[in-house]
Amino acid sequence: MLDFPLIGILAGIAETLAENGISIFAISTYNTDYVLVKKESYQRALDILEQAGYKIVK
């Protein structure tokens, strides 16, 4: 889940994952965004985002 006031975060996540061949399904609501990835890509996506400097909170 992404906080609403964070501008450009969704685009950055999408670009980072796309560069690594991971497709996403993004859902944006009034107050947050959700990024969904296929189950088989989940751990790889987390690793890639963490290496790119994103903080992963479980």
Backbone as ProteinMPNN parsed JSONL, in Angstrom:
{"seq_chain_A": "MLDFPLIGILAGIAETLAENGISIFAISTYNTDYVLVKKESYQRALDILEQAGYKIVK", "coords_chain_A": {"N_chain_A": [[0.855, -1.168, 0.0], [0.567, 2.199, -0.809], [1.183, 5.478, 0.365], [-1.063, 8.163, -0.153], [-0.142, 10.938, -0.516], [2.378, 10.709, -1.709], [3.932, 11.561, -4.453], [4.532, 10.326, -7.693], [5.623, 7.901, -6.915], [4.367, 5.465, -7.592], [4.815, 5.414, -10.364], [7.602, 5.197, -10.398], [7.997, 2.694, -9.173], [6.654, 1.045, -10.99], [8.219, 1.47, -13.3], [10.744, 0.536, -12.464], [10.215, -2.196, -11.985], [9.291, -2.974, -14.529], [11.593, -2.623, -16.089], [12.926, -4.825, -15.28], [11.512, -6.9, -16.267], [9.122, -7.565, -14.978], [5.726, -7.614, -14.787], [2.995, -5.537, -13.715], [-0.106, -5.013, -11.932], [-1.845, -2.285, -11.291], [-3.764, -0.654, -8.835], [-5.557, 2.126, -8.131], [-6.927, 4.056, -5.604], [-9.079, 6.315, -3.813], [-7.495, 7.095, -1.599], [-5.096, 5.645, -1.645], [-2.639, 3.545, -3.327], [-2.314, 0.367, -4.889], [-0.07, -2.228, -5.697], [0.038, -4.972, -7.64], [1.535, -8.11, -8.246], [2.342, -11.069, -10.125], [2.139, -14.196, -8.433], [4.385, -15.885, -8.752], [6.332, -14.037, -9.28], [6.633, -12.51, -7.079], [8.578, -12.563, -4.821], [10.931, -11.97, -6.189], [10.271, -9.448, -7.207], [10.067, -7.982, -4.808], [12.739, -8.149, -3.941], [14.072, -6.794, -6.027], [12.943, -4.218, -5.831], [13.803, -3.52, -3.255], [16.577, -3.497, -3.64], [16.681, -1.341, -5.299], [16.319, 0.698, -3.583], [13.878, 1.09, -2.319], [11.873, 0.949, 0.597], [10.869, -1.935, 2.116], [8.105, -3.05, 3.786], [6.831, -5.443, 5.818]], "CA_chain_A": [[0.0, 0.0, 0.0], [1.341, 3.434, -0.918], [0.495, 6.654, 0.889], [-1.616, 9.04, -1.184], [0.606, 12.156, -0.841], [3.666, 10.435, -2.336], [3.793, 11.775, -5.889], [5.513, 9.678, -8.551], [6.108, 6.627, -6.382], [3.817, 4.38, -8.408], [5.532, 5.418, -11.645], [8.946, 4.69, -10.142], [7.898, 1.251, -8.929], [6.291, 0.42, -12.265], [9.375, 1.537, -14.192], [11.781, -0.36, -11.939], [9.826, -3.586, -12.227], [9.227, -3.191, -15.983], [12.976, -2.772, -16.554], [13.369, -6.16, -14.882], [10.621, -7.881, -16.861], [8.011, -7.94, -14.093], [4.532, -6.817, -15.056], [2.197, -5.228, -12.53], [-1.484, -4.561, -12.051], [-1.958, -1.217, -10.297], [-5.106, -0.214, -8.464], [-5.506, 3.403, -7.424], [-8.179, 4.421, -4.958], [-9.105, 7.698, -3.337], [-6.436, 7.433, -0.639], [-3.888, 4.825, -1.729], [-2.405, 2.744, -4.527], [-1.887, -1.009, -4.655], [0.679, -2.804, -6.801], [-0.07, -6.425, -7.599], [2.391, -8.856, -9.169], [2.03, -12.494, -10.118], [2.691, -14.918, -7.293], [5.717, -16.404, -9.066], [7.264, -12.909, -9.376], [6.52, -11.734, -5.844], [9.834, -12.4, -4.08], [11.878, -11.286, -7.081], [9.859, -8.045, -7.234], [10.477, -7.383, -3.536], [14.201, -8.038, -3.949], [14.432, -5.74, -6.987], [12.562, -2.921, -5.257], [14.683, -3.253, -2.125], [17.881, -3.136, -4.205], [16.521, -0.014, -5.914], [16.227, 1.701, -2.514], [12.551, 1.168, -1.715], [11.764, 0.297, 1.892], [9.842, -2.973, 2.102], [7.537, -3.262, 5.114], [5.976, -6.643, 5.772]], "C_chain_A": [[0.902, 1.234, 0.0], [0.526, 4.593, -0.37], [0.103, 7.594, -0.244], [-0.73, 10.244, -1.512], [1.938, 11.919, -1.566], [3.526, 10.47, -3.853], [4.902, 11.044, -6.637], [6.022, 8.333, -8.082], [5.624, 5.461, -7.235], [4.546, 4.289, -9.747], [6.933, 4.848, -11.481], [8.962, 3.194, -9.924], [7.607, 0.529, -10.236], [7.483, 0.379, -13.216], [10.469, 0.572, -13.754], [11.445, -1.812, -12.229], [9.773, -3.903, -13.716], [10.625, -3.388, -16.565], [13.532, -4.155, -16.257], [12.407, -7.256, -15.345], [9.481, -8.355, -15.985], [6.837, -7.016, -14.381], [3.747, -6.622, -13.765], [0.753, -4.966, -12.927], [-1.651, -3.542, -10.934], [-3.411, -0.834, -10.086], [-4.951, 1.072, -7.658], [-6.889, 3.709, -6.867], [-8.077, 5.869, -4.487], [-7.897, 8.026, -2.465], [-5.193, 6.556, -0.692], [-3.782, 4.129, -3.08], [-1.952, 1.353, -4.099], [-1.16, -1.491, -5.898], [0.62, -4.313, -6.646], [0.873, -7.031, -8.639], [1.982, -10.321, -9.091], [2.768, -13.173, -8.968], [4.12, -15.377, -7.55], [6.772, -15.295, -9.189], [7.394, -12.134, -8.074], [7.869, -11.496, -5.155], [10.875, -11.667, -4.912], [11.564, -9.794, -7.134], [10.274, -7.334, -5.948], [11.98, -7.156, -3.496], [14.663, -6.893, -4.851], [14.114, -4.364, -6.409], [13.464, -2.547, -4.081], [16.071, -2.821, -2.614], [17.845, -1.743, -4.835], [16.347, 1.079, -4.86], [14.858, 1.878, -1.895], [12.555, 0.416, -0.391], [10.597, -0.678, 1.856], [9.38, -3.216, 3.539], [6.579, -4.429, 5.017], [5.089, -6.713, 6.989]], "O_chain_A": [[1.888, 1.288, 0.735], [-0.678, 4.682, -0.61], [0.869, 7.788, -1.188], [-0.569, 10.558, -2.691], [2.564, 12.886, -1.998], [3.052, 9.51, -4.46], [6.072, 11.13, -6.264], [6.786, 7.684, -8.797], [6.403, 4.566, -7.561], [4.857, 3.191, -10.207], [7.401, 4.096, -12.337], [9.842, 2.498, -10.431], [8.238, -0.48, -10.55], [7.726, -0.638, -13.864], [11.052, -0.129, -14.581], [12.305, -2.574, -12.673], [10.17, -4.993, -14.125], [10.817, -4.231, -17.442], [14.485, -4.604, -16.894], [12.476, -8.393, -14.878], [8.926, -9.429, -16.217], [6.937, -5.797, -14.239], [3.826, -7.435, -12.844], [0.438, -4.732, -14.094], [-1.603, -3.899, -9.757], [-4.184, -0.707, -11.036], [-4.286, 1.088, -6.622], [-7.891, 3.629, -7.577], [-7.085, 6.55, -4.749], [-7.332, 9.114, -2.576], [-4.308, 6.713, 0.149], [-4.726, 4.13, -3.87], [-1.29, 1.189, -3.074], [-1.575, -1.201, -7.019], [1.091, -4.867, -5.652], [0.991, -6.532, -9.757], [1.359, -10.758, -8.122], [3.869, -12.774, -8.587], [4.974, -15.273, -6.669], [7.969, -15.58, -9.201], [8.189, -11.198, -7.986], [8.255, -10.348, -4.932], [11.618, -10.835, -4.391], [12.474, -8.965, -7.111], [10.775, -6.211, -5.993], [12.443, -6.098, -3.068], [15.541, -6.116, -4.477], [14.934, -3.449, -6.493], [13.843, -1.386, -3.933], [16.665, -1.891, -2.068], [18.864, -1.055, -4.894], [16.238, 2.257, -5.202], [14.685, 2.734, -1.028], [13.178, -0.64, -0.278], [9.462, -0.283, 1.592], [10.188, -3.552, 4.405], [5.631, -4.408, 4.232], [4.302, -7.65, 7.126]]}, "name": "protein", "num_of_chains": 1, "seq": "MLDFPLIGILAGIAETLAENGISIFAISTYNTDYVLVKKESYQRALDILEQAGYKIVK"}
